[in-house]
């Protein structure tokens, strides 16, 4: 099982003992039907989360006629709808920025609208007590603070974003790129001909329809297209690990944090009694302080619930209903008992469960734990990730390289995967399937798809020199090979 450095929070929840009730062995045969084809295009991107938005923008900018399909009425996936608005591990423990490209462009655009916040570059990798203290006090140590080789606490380059402004800014980036956008649309299955994915079937309030494309990019997060393609996949997860968790996030606003701090500081015994009372009643006193500069008095509550069945609707229903009850009950207890919360109210709760792990392809290259313990980049490296969470090993190997081949499933043509379903084992996924990582996958897949269409070649045969050039053109950070 993946192990973390001592400074990284890793007390993850045990898995829910899932029991699927009422399951039968019955099947039925669907009637054949004629389906309207509503688009014929170059690139179809399935899913408008972090990977999908980057893929659509990247493909369209590279000249491909592109359409992005999303099941919700907004883009951004976990980073917006899931309220997982923390964009972590953008730089290494040594202060080196490693993720650029689409991810950095989005952060820059949001910062220009006062909708993103991060430590100033001069503090990345530096042991500044005041800056470190800010993030420790906010209960954000897990995302912002590590120890360097000298044992000093330093600050990482991690950002937070305003999810509501981000929804608007992401829309703007997609439309500016020239990509089409189709919201409120659920992709149900791939269209396969002669061993290649040629399009997708969708369902929506407009009915059952089809779209045809030359390259399809699965950015659904869960590899939703994969089961019906017949490609080899794995969904192995270790119980109690980070990726074996659902995330449920909500924000409480109008909190008088000055009054709360005064109570904690001046009346420690009373705070202990109140905390015990809330905990005994089934609540929690743990929260993170909102780090957006224009949102004073806002706190974030991140609830994790262990699960090995994160794509099963019965499990999702159980967890969603359970955590929503816990959310309201937890806030009510804080409001009743904790000084500073008297006039608070729930500001936002995530409309979608935060899925952390699940189905993954067995691709042309399968990333494993050994690929974290090397200084040697791949010849087809499309991203460099900061390895910050493994203690001494992170100090020794601060960079992890991602090959383009890990986005290509074996055994089928016309398909790329640019989400957490990329080709990797549990150990690798545990550290590298977060929001900025998926943006890097998406940017590379989108560019590769456009090149494949332009050159009339399979995604396997994309000229990597061209792909590298396209990525560098738009700010990606790549090794000198």
C-alpha positions in Angstrom: 0.0 0.0 0.0 1.2 3.5 -0.7 2.8 5.2 2.2 2.9 8.9 3.0 5.4 11.2 4.6 4.7 11.8 8.3 3.7 15.4 7.6 0.9 14.4 5.2 -2.6 13.6 6.6 -3.3 10.0 5.7 -6.0 8.8 8.2 -8.5 7.8 5.5 -11.9 6.2 6.2 -12.4 2.5 6.1 -14.6 1.3 3.3 -18.4 1.2 3.5 -19.5 -2.4 3.5 -21.6 -2.2 0.4 -24.5 -4.5 -0.1 -26.4 -4.2 -3.4 -30.0 -5.0 -2.5 -32.7 -6.3 -4.8 -30.3 -7.4 -7.6 -31.8 -9.9 -10.0 -30.3 -12.1 -12.7 -33.0 -11.1 -15.2 -32.1 -9.4 -18.5 -34.1 -8.0 -21.4 -33.4 -7.3 -25.0 -33.8 -3.7 -26.2 -35.6 -3.0 -29.5 -33.5 -1.8 -32.4 -34.0 1.8 -33.2 -32.9 4.6 -35.6 -30.9 7.3 -33.9 -30.4 10.8 -35.2 -26.8 11.9 -35.8 -26.6 15.5 -34.5 -22.8 16.1 -35.2 -20.0 14.9 -37.4 -16.8 16.3 -36.1 -13.0 15.8 -35.7 -12.7 15.4 -31.9 -15.4 14.5 -29.3 -14.5 15.1 -25.7 -16.6 13.2 -23.2 -16.8 14.9 -19.8 -16.3 18.5 -18.9 -14.2 18.0 -15.8 -10.5 19.1 -15.4 -9.3 16.7 -18.1 -12.2 17.5 -20.5 -12.0 21.2 -20.4 -8.2 21.1 -21.1 -8.7 18.5 -23.9 -11.4 20.5 -25.7 -9.5 23.8 -25.5 -6.2 22.1 -26.6 -7.8 20.2 -29.5 -9.7 23.3 -30.8 -6.6 25.5 -30.5 -4.6 23.0 -32.5 -7.2 23.3 -35.3 -9.5 20.4 -34.8 -13.2 20.8 -35.0 -14.2 19.8 -31.4 -17.2 19.3 -29.3 -17.2 18.9 -25.5 -20.1 17.0 -23.9 -21.0 17.3 -20.2 -23.8 15.7 -18.1 -24.2 18.7 -15.7 -25.1 22.3 -16.6 -21.7 23.5 -15.8 -18.0 22.7 -16.5 -15.1 22.1 -14.1 -16.2 18.7 -12.6 -14.7 18.1 -9.2 -13.0 21.5 -9.2 -16.3 23.4 -9.3 -19.3 21.1 -8.9 -17.5 18.9 -6.4 -16.3 21.9 -4.4 -12.8 20.4 -4.5 -11.5 23.8 -5.3 -7.9 23.1 -4.1 -5.5 22.8 -6.9 -2.5 21.1 -5.2 1.1 20.1 -5.9 1.8 22.6 -8.7 5.4 22.7 -7.6 7.9 20.6 -5.8 9.2 20.7 -2.2 12.3 22.6 -3.7 10.1 25.4 -5.0 10.2 24.5 -8.6 7.0 25.0 -10.6 6.3 21.9 -12.6 2.7 22.3 -13.9 2.1 25.0 -16.4 0.1 25.0 -19.6 -3.7 25.0 -19.4 -3.8 24.7 -15.6 -1.6 27.7 -15.1 -3.5 29.7 -17.7 -6.8 29.0 -15.9 -5.3 30.0 -12.6 -3.9 33.3 -14.0 -7.3 34.2 -15.6 -9.0 33.5 -12.3 -6.5 35.4 -10.3 -7.1 38.4 -12.6 -10.8 38.2 -11.4 -9.8 37.9 -7.7 -11.0 34.3 -7.9 -7.8 32.4 -7.2 -5.3 32.5 -4.4 -1.8 31.0 -3.9 1.4 31.7 -2.0 3.6 34.2 -3.7 6.4 32.6 -5.8 9.1 33.9 -3.5 7.8 31.7 -0.7 7.6 28.4 -2.7 9.9 25.8 -1.1 11.0 28.4 1.6 10.8 28.0 5.4 9.0 31.3 6.1 7.3 30.9 9.5 4.5 33.5 8.8 3.5 31.9 5.5 3.7 28.4 6.8 1.7 29.4 9.8 -1.1 30.9 7.7 -1.8 27.5 6.1 -1.3 25.5 9.3 -3.8 27.8 11.1 -6.3 27.2 8.2 -6.1 23.5 8.7 -4.6 23.2 5.2 -1.3 21.7 6.2 -2.0 18.6 4.0 -2.1 20.7 0.9 0.4 23.4 1.6 3.1 22.4 4.1 6.0 19.9 3.9 9.4 19.4 5.4 12.6 20.0 3.3 15.8 18.1 3.6 16.9 20.1 6.6 13.7 19.3 8.4 12.3 22.8 8.1 8.6 23.4 7.2 8.2 25.0 3.8 5.2 26.1 1.7 4.2 24.4 -1.5 2.8 26.0 -4.6 -0.9 25.1 -4.2 -3.8 27.2 -5.3 -7.5 27.6 -4.4 -10.2 28.8 -6.8 -13.6 30.3 -6.5 -15.8 27.5 -8.1 -18.6 29.8 -9.2 -16.3 32.3 -11.0 -14.4 29.3 -12.4 -17.6 27.9 -14.0 -17.9 31.2 -16.0 -14.2 31.5 -16.8 -14.0 27.9 -18.1 -17.0 28.5 -20.3 -15.2 31.5 -21.8 -12.0 29.5 -22.4 -13.9 26.7 -24.2 -15.9 29.1 -26.4 -12.8 31.3 -27.2 -10.9 28.2 -28.3 -13.6 27.5 -30.9 -14.8 24.3 -29.4 -18.5 23.5 -29.3 -20.2 22.8 -26.0 -23.1 20.5 -25.2 -24.3 20.5 -21.6 -27.1 18.5 -19.8 -26.1 15.5 -22.0 -25.1 12.1 -20.8 -22.9 9.9 -23.0 -24.2 6.3 -22.7 -22.0 4.3 -25.0 -19.4 4.3 -27.7 -20.0 3.7 -31.4 -17.5 1.1 -32.5 -16.8 0.0 -36.1 -13.9 -2.2 -37.3 -12.0 -2.1 -34.0 -12.2 1.7 -33.6 -14.3 4.2 -31.7 -16.2 6.3 -34.2 -18.5 8.3 -32.0 -20.8 8.2 -29.0 -24.5 7.7 -28.2 -26.0 10.3 -25.9 -29.2 10.7 -23.9 -30.8 14.0 -22.8 -34.1 15.8 -22.7 -33.8 15.9 -26.5 -33.9 12.1 -26.5 -31.4 9.5 -27.8 -28.9 10.9 -30.3 -25.5 10.2 -31.8 -22.3 12.1 -32.6 -19.6 10.9 -34.9 -16.0 11.8 -34.6 -12.5 10.9 -35.8 -11.0 10.8 -32.3 -12.9 10.3 -29.0 -11.3 11.4 -25.7 -12.8 9.8 -22.5 -12.5 12.5 -19.8 -15.4 11.2 -17.8 -13.2 10.6 -14.8 -14.5 7.1 -14.3 -13.7 5.8 -17.8 -17.4 5.5 -18.6 -16.8 4.6 -22.2 -14.4 1.8 -21.4 -16.7 -1.2 -20.5 -18.4 -1.3 -23.8 -15.2 -0.9 -25.8 -13.9 -4.3 -24.6 -10.5 -2.9 -23.6 -8.7 -4.3 -20.6 -9.2 -2.3 -17.4 -8.5 -2.6 -13.7 -10.3 -1.1 -10.7 -8.1 -2.5 -7.9 -7.9 -0.2 -4.8 -6.6 -0.7 -1.4 -9.2 -0.2 1.3 -8.4 2.8 3.5 -6.3 4.5 0.8 -6.9 8.0 -0.5 -8.4 6.9 -3.8 -10.8 4.5 -2.0 -12.8 7.5 -0.8 -15.9 9.5 -1.7 -15.5 13.2 -1.0 -18.4 15.3 0.2 -17.7 19.0 0.6 -19.8 21.9 1.9 -19.1 25.5 2.9 -20.5 27.4 5.9 -20.5 31.2 5.8 -21.1 34.1 8.1 -18.8 32.5 10.7 -17.3 35.0 13.2 -13.8 33.5 13.2 -12.5 36.2 15.5 -15.0 35.2 18.2 -14.2 31.5 17.5 -10.4 32.1 17.8 -10.9 34.1 21.0 -12.9 31.3 22.5 -10.3 28.6 21.6 -7.5 30.7 22.9 -9.0 32.1 26.1 -11.2 29.2 27.2 -9.4 26.0 26.2 -11.2 23.9 28.8 -14.6 25.2 27.6 -13.6 24.6 24.0 -12.6 21.0 24.9 -16.0 20.4 26.5 -17.9 21.9 23.6 -15.9 19.8 21.1 -16.6 16.6 23.1 -20.3 17.4 23.2 -20.5 18.0 19.5 -18.5 14.9 18.7 -20.6 12.7 21.0 -23.7 14.0 19.2 -22.3 12.8 15.9 -20.8 16.0 14.6 -17.3 17.3 14.0 -15.4 20.4 15.0 -12.9 20.1 12.2 -13.0 22.5 9.3 -10.6 24.4 7.0 -10.7 28.2 6.8 -11.6 29.5 3.4 -8.5 30.9 1.7 -10.2 33.1 -0.9 -9.4 36.7 -0.1 -12.9 38.1 -0.9 -14.7 35.5 1.2 -14.3 36.3 4.9 -16.1 34.2 7.4 -16.3 31.1 5.2 -15.1 27.7 6.3 -14.9 24.5 4.3 -15.8 21.1 5.5 -14.3 18.1 3.6 -15.9 14.8 4.5 -14.4 11.5 3.3 -16.3 8.3 3.1 -14.5 5.0 2.2 -15.8 3.1 -0.8 -14.7 0.6 -3.3 -17.8 1.0 -5.4 -17.7 4.6 -6.6 -19.6 4.1 -9.8 -22.5 2.0 -8.5 -25.7 4.0 -8.3 -26.9 2.2 -5.2 -23.7 3.0 -3.3 -23.7 6.6 -4.6 -27.3 7.1 -3.4 -26.6 5.7 0.0 -23.4 7.8 0.5 -25.1 11.0 -0.9 -28.1 10.7 1.4 -26.0 9.8 4.4 -23.5 12.6 4.1 -26.1 15.2 3.4 -27.8 14.3 6.6 -24.4 14.4 8.4 -23.7 17.8 6.8 -26.9 19.5 8.1 -26.7 17.8 11.5 -23.0 18.8 11.8 -23.7 22.4 11.0 -26.7 22.5 13.4 -24.4 21.3 16.2 -21.8 23.9 15.5 -24.4 26.6 15.3 -25.9 25.6 18.6 -22.8 25.0 20.6 -19.7 26.6 19.1 -19.1 30.3 19.7 -18.7 32.1 16.3 -21.2 29.9 14.5 -24.4 31.4 15.9 -25.3 33.3 12.8 -23.8 30.9 10.3 -25.6 29.1 7.5 -24.7 26.5 4.8 -23.5 28.5 1.8 -22.8 25.7 -0.7 -22.9 21.9 -0.9 -21.4 19.9 -3.7 -24.0 18.8 -6.3 -21.8 15.9 -7.2 -20.1 13.3 -5.1 -16.3 13.5 -5.2 -15.1 10.3 -6.7 -11.4 9.6 -6.0 -10.7 6.3 -7.8 -12.0 3.4 -9.8 -11.8 2.0 -13.4 -8.4 2.5 -15.2 -7.1 1.4 -18.6 -4.3 -1.0 -19.2 -2.6 1.2 -21.7 0.4 1.1 -24.1 2.4 2.0 -21.0 1.3 1.0 -17.5 2.6 3.3 -14.8 3.6 1.7 -11.5 5.3 2.5 -8.2 8.7 2.0 -9.8 8.1 4.9 -12.2 8.0 7.3 -9.2 11.5 6.2 -8.1 13.6 7.5 -11.1 15.1 10.7 -12.4 14.9 9.6 -16.1 12.1 11.1 -18.2 10.3 9.1 -20.9 11.0 9.9 -24.5 7.3 10.7 -24.9 6.9 12.7 -21.6 3.8 14.9 -21.8 3.9 16.2 -18.1 6.0 16.4 -15.0 4.3 16.0 -11.7 5.6 17.1 -8.3 6.1 14.1 -6.0 5.5 15.8 -2.6 3.7 13.2 -0.4 6.2 10.4 0.2 8.5 11.9 2.8 12.1 11.0 2.2 11.4 9.5 -1.2 9.9 12.8 -2.4 13.1 14.6 -1.4 15.1 12.1 -3.4 12.7 11.9 -6.4 10.8 15.3 -6.5 9.7 14.8 -10.2 7.5 12.1 -11.7 7.2 11.8 -15.5 4.1 10.9 -17.5 4.4 9.3 -21.0 1.9 9.9 -23.7 1.5 6.1 -24.1 -0.3 6.0 -20.7 -3.3 7.8 -22.3 -3.7 5.2 -25.1 -5.7 2.0 -24.3 -4.6 -1.2 -25.8 -6.7 -3.1 -28.3 -8.8 -0.3 -29.8 -8.2 2.7 -32.1 -9.7 6.2 -32.1 -9.8 6.5 -28.3 -7.7 8.4 -25.8 -8.2 8.5 -22.0 -7.4 11.8 -20.2 -8.7 11.6 -16.7 -8.0 9.5 -13.6 -8.7 6.4 -15.7 -5.2 6.8 -17.3 -3.1 3.7 -17.4 -1.6 3.1 -13.9 -1.7 0.9 -10.9 -3.1 1.7 -7.4 0.2 2.9 -6.0 0.7 5.4 -8.8 -3.0 6.6 -8.8 -2.8 7.2 -5.0 -0.6 10.3 -5.7 -1.2 11.4 -9.3 -4.9 11.5 -10.2 -5.7 15.0 -8.9 -7.2 18.0 -10.6 -4.0 19.5 -12.1 -2.8 16.1 -13.2 -6.0 15.6 -15.2 -5.6 19.0 -16.8 -2.2 17.9 -18.0 -3.6 14.6 -19.4 -6.4 16.6 -21.1 -4.1 19.2 -22.7 -1.8 16.4 -24.1 -4.7 14.3 -25.3 -6.4 17.2 -27.0 -3.3 18.3 -28.8 -2.5 14.7 -29.9 -6.1 14.1 -31.2 -5.8 17.3 -33.3 -2.5 16.1 -34.8 -3.9 12.6 -35.5 -6.8 14.2 -37.4 -4.6 16.6 -39.3 -2.0 14.0 -40.3 -4.6 11.3 -40.9 -2.9 8.8 -38.5 -3.9 6.7 -35.5 -3.5 8.3 -32.1 -0.8 5.7 -31.5 1.2 7.0 -34.4 1.1 10.7 -33.6 4.5 12.4 -34.2 5.7 13.2 -30.7 7.9 16.0 -31.9 4.8 17.8 -33.2 2.9 17.0 -29.9 5.8 18.3 -27.8 5.9 21.5 -29.9 2.2 22.0 -29.5 2.3 21.5 -25.7 5.3 23.9 -25.3 3.6 26.5 -27.5 0.8 26.7 -24.8 3.0 26.8 -21.8 3.4 23.1 -20.7 6.5 22.4 -18.7 8.5 19.4 -20.2 11.9 17.9 -19.7 14.8 18.6 -22.1 15.1 15.3 -24.0 
